[in-house]
C-alpha cells in the first residue's frame, strides 16, 4: 500500500452536469483567449505586441514560419488541466505530441511566469512580450517544437511518434504523477505511436503514476486529412476499446459548450485514475490491468482563426496547419484580416497597462512547482539520485594467464546488473525487445521479473518470469522501449537497454533526437540538471550470426553514433568480460551521454584480470605488453584491434607471426573507447597527437582489425600523423550462414588474412615471408572447406588458446 496518494472519491452521478459556473467559465475562456493570443502573436508579430496601435506591415515578421493548427486545442487542454491541478493538488506534466505545437506550451509557460523566471529578459510586460514574440522561429531564437529550451518539456516532438511512450516512461515508478499526453492525429499515423498505445499493459497502478492521453482530432495534417478523423465514431471507439482504453469524446467548435464538455470529461478521467489507483493500493491481492481513461478531443483545425481567406476555408482546413495567412506584409487586405484575428481575442481585457496578465487571470494558474511548466519532473530540477551500485570487481572473472579460459561477457555483466536491480528497486529498469534471455542476461530475472499487466496463464509460471511488479521491460518494439527509456531517464531515473546489433538501427532516429536534446541541454541550458545516460548494450553481434545469416549482420549503428556530438556520445568495445564490467559500471554512473557498449554473448577468451581491465578501460586504449615483442623499441608493425572477435583473431595472427617470423617486432594495441582515436581538439576524450604517435608510431604500418565498417576508423583518424599507413579490416557485407571463422575469412578480419597483410606491408618480410604467406593461403582454403563440409570450424580453431600455434 502507498499512503502518499490522496483518496479521491469518484461520483459518477456528476458526469453530464455542467461543472463550471458562469463566472468560472468566463475566466477560463479568457485565460484560453490569452493563450491563443500569445500563440498567434508568436507566429506574426515582431512589434506592437499588445495591438495598442493599428497593425502595420513593419510590425509583422519578415519570414512567417510556424504552425497554428494544433495550438488552440492544446491550450484548451492545458487550461482545463490547470483547473484540476488547483482543485485536486495534482502533480502533473504535459507532453505536446503535435510536432510543431510549441506555441501552446510556450504561451502557457509565459503566462504561468516560469518562462520569465528562466529567461528574465522575457519579462512579464510589454517589452518582454515583444522579445518573447520575436524570438519564435526567428534567427538566433527558438524553434517551433518544444525544444530543450522550453520549460516544462521533456519531449521535443519534431519527429513524430514518441510522445506516448515518453509519457509512460515518465510515469513508471512515479506513483503521484499524472502525465497528460496530447497525441496529434497526424502523429497517430506513425508506427511507433500506434504501438505505444499498448503501454497500458505495462502500467502498474500501485507503484506507477498514470498517463492520460488526449487524442487531438483536428482532421488534417500538412495537406491531407488524417485517418483517425475520417473513420466512423463507432470504429474509432472500437479501436481504442480494443487497445484497452476507456475513451471519452469531447467534440464541437462552440467554446462555451466545449468548455463544459471538457470539464466533465477531464474531471471524470482524473477521478477514474485516482479510483483505479486507490483500489489497487488498498487491495490485498496483485492488481489486475485496469482500463485507463483517455479523451478524444475533436475540434477544428486552427480553431478560432478566420473562417475563410479569399473564398477558401481556413478554420477546419489543412490551410490552417501552418501559417493561415501567409502574405500580410504585401497584401493590405490580408494584413487587416490578421489584425481583426488578433483583436478578436480582446487583448485589452487580458493584459494590464504594463502588459502583464491581469490579476484575476493570473490567479487561475497553479503555484510554484504545481505549475505544469514549472514541474521539476520535466525541468531536470535535481530529482535524479545516483544509483546504489555494488562493487563491480566482485563479479570479476579470474584470469591467471591471458587467453586461456572462455566465458560469456554478457552473462558476466548480467550478474552485476541483477544486483544493481536489487539495490535500486524504485529507480532502475532494464529494457529489451523480448531478447533479455537470448542476450544471456536472464540472470536478471532473479532480481525482478518481466513487467506484465495483461492476462497470465498457468503455464507462464513455468519459466515465463512474468510479474505485475516486474522491472524488466520487454516488448517487441524497439521504438516503444526506447521511448519508455528516454522518458524514464529524463524524469530522473536510470536504465539499461540491450538489443540485437542488426536491429538497434530501428531506433537510429530516436537516438539522433535524444542526442540532440542532450547536447542542447548539457552545453547551453545550465538550468536543466544532468540526467542519467542512455546505456545501450549492442550484442548478438555481426560475427556470431551462425544461423540468422546475412540479415542479422550489420554493425553500422556505430557510424550513426559518431555523427553526433562527441560531447554527448561514447562508444565502448570491451575485449573481454572484466573490461565489460568496468565499462558497465562507468556508464551507469555517467550523466548526459548516450553510451553504446558493444559486447558479444557467446563464449570468448578472457585476457585481463580485473586490475588490468580497470586500468585498460580507464585509459581507453593501450599497449598489451604480453602480446607485444617490440620491447619498447620502434616496432616493424602495429597490430591494433577493437572488439571481441577482432581481438581474438588479431592475437591469433600475432601468434602465427611470432612463431613463423620470429625477428618481426610487433606492438599490440587494443582500443576500448573508440573516441579516444580522435584528436583531443575534436573530442574531450581524444588522444593528443603525441599520445597517438607514441602508440601507433609515425611511419610504420598499422593493421587495424575493427568490429564494424572499416571506413569508421579512417573517419576517426584521418587527421592523424600516420593515417596513410593505417590499413583497416572490418565488415564488408560478406557472409550468410557461416561458422565464425568462415565469416571472418569472407570479410578478411581473420588471423590468416591479417598475417598475410602484415607480410605484404612490412618490407623486410616481402621476400622471406613468401613461404609463410603460401601456408596462410592454404589455411584459408582448408578452413572454408572444412566448415562447408562439417558445419563447424576445425577443432584447432575452436580450442585455440594464447600463445599456442594458431592453426
Buried (B, 14 or more C-beta within 10 A) or exposed (E): EBEEBEEBEBEEEEBEEBBBEEEBBBBBBBBBBBBBBBBBBBBBBBBBBBBEEEBEEEBBBEEBBBBBBBBBBBBBBBBBBBBBBBEBEBBBBBBBBBBBBBBBBBBBBBBBBBBBBBBEEBBBBBBBBBBBBBBBBBEEBBBBBBBBBBBBBBBBBBBBBBBBBBBBBBBBBBBBBBBBBBBBBBBBBBEBBBBBBBBBBBBBBBBBBBBBBBBBBBBBBEEEBBEBBEEEEEEBBEBBEEBBBBBBBBEBEEBEEBBBBBBBBBBBBBBBBBBBBBBBBEEEEEBEBBBBBBBBBBBBBBBBBBEEBEEEBBBBBBBBBBBBBEEBBEBEEBBEBBBEBBEBBEBEEBBBEEBBBEEEBBEBBBEEEBBBBBBBBBBBBEBBEEBEBBEBBEBBBEBEEBBBBBBBBBBBBBBBBBBBBBEBBEBBBBBBBEBBBBBBBBBBBBBBBBBBBEEBEEEBEEEBBBBBBBBBBBBEBBBBBBBBBBBBBBBBBBBBBBBBBBBBBBBBBBBBBBBBBBBBBBEEBEEBBBBBBBBBBBBBBBBBBBEBEBEBBBBBBBBBBBEBBBBBBBBBBBBBBBBBBBBBBBBBEBBBBBBBBBBBBBBBBBBBBBEBBBEBBEBBBBBBEBBBBBEEEEBBBBBBBBBBBBBBBBBBBBBBBBBBBEEBBBBBBBBBBBBBBBBBEEBEBBBEBEBBBEBBBEEBBBBBBBBBBBEBBBBBBEEBBBBEBBBBBBBEEBBEEBBBBBBBBBBBBBBBBBBBBBBBBBEEBEEEBEEBBEBBEEBBEEBBEBBEEEEBBBEEBEEBBBBBEBB
